[in-house]
Amino acid sequence: MSASAVVDVAAVARVLRGPTDADDKYSRGVVGLRTGSLVYPGAAVLGVEGAWRAGIGMVRYTGPARELVLAARPETVTADGRVHTWVVGSGTDAASRPFAETETLTRLLAGSVPVVVDAGALELAPAAHAPVIVTPHAREFARLRAQLGLDHTDIEGDDGRAAAASETARALGAVVLLKGARTVLAAPDGRVRVVAAGTPWLATAGTGDVLAGAIGAVAASVMAGRVAGDTAVDLLDAAAAGAWLHARAGELAASRAGNGRPGPITALDVARALPEAVGEALARGIAVR
């Protein structure tokens, strides 16, 4: 991708890696999720579903919604072990988070494994030493900028949102994914990506949890590739690919719901459409080789 680019299926195809005969579940990538809460346990299920459906080798779940997660996705591993990327914060509230949980999240953010930071963990991101992808919506973005001492006036339109995302990425030293009808992503070095795919029907509860899981899965696959010696893709492009897959899955799900015309969808509908979006991107990659 160029320094500033609209993400399309060809760009996503350059990020994704389909499984080969030489792969096992570990070489395809392991994503860990510490998400959900007693108040919002469904967020954990949705994030895990998004991760599995985005094409990962293994999902580990270590949050408080273990029983619900296993009921929905019994293949999920709940024992501690190695991961290539963490997803944290979805379905949590910083105001009610137990001190022990804050300590655990702080420890993950102090490590070397990349972390996708969503929702209730965003306020911990400025202190992170790990490579980080933050995924705020507009209100969370405003709070994050205030925490960083950045102004939040006149952030409108594509140019304004891109400039604000870039400024925030530099201040945070992390990849910023600003959700919206057009999702904007920025890296600390000034590169910007825009995901224009999607549908307004994605504006429904839980789709952000699916998005975090999908991004975590793609990032984990990329990191597993790095372990194997492939260092061509970084976290910005991994996050952009995950966002495109989520947006495209929303389009596919909405079309199915409306019998060919866009119709109302749920977050699980989006997760279940992810394999088709992944298949489209992988097929594009094969076609251009």
Helices and strands as residue ranges (DSSP letters): E 4-6, H 9-15, E 30-34, H 42-53, E 58-61, H 66-72, E 85-88, G 94-96, H 99-109, E 115-117, G 119-127, E 132-134, H 138-147, H 157-172, E 175-178, E 183-186, E 192-195, G 200-202, H 207-227, H 235-257, H 267-287
